[in-house]
Amino acid sequence: MKQLALTAVQQRRLERLAQEAGRTPSAMLRFVLRDGFDACEEDVRESRVADAEFAAGHAVSHKDAMKHARSVIASHDRRQKPC
């Protein structure tokens, strides 16, 4: 198996990302190798924002979200039908 060497900058970036994600650097490395640093950092940022919104009580239940989506679709369908 080939060995992988990270630069010091990449190592610090991996460690910081792993800490933000609540993972170990070795666990995070698997995702970084698959998706890249930028995508992983974006995913972690978005997850943290979503967690904060949920904790602040800004969550919507799946049932309510689906009810709203169906209402929007039905409203759109009614407007599209010819008179």
C-alpha positions, 0 to 999 in steps of 0.5 A: 500500500502506498503511504500518504504524506500531508504537508504541515498546512494540510495536516493543520487543516485536517486537524482543525476540520476533524475537531469542528466535525467531532471526529478524529483526524484519521476518520476525517481523512477518509472523507477528505480523500474522497471529497476534498478539503473544500467540500468537507469544510463546506459540509461541516459548516452547513451541518453546524449551522443546521445544528444551531438552527435546530437548537434555537427552535427553528426546526420544522417537522418532516410532517409539516414540511411535507404538508407545506410542500403538498400545498404549494404543489396543489396551488401551482397545479390549480393555477396551471389548469386552463379555464 
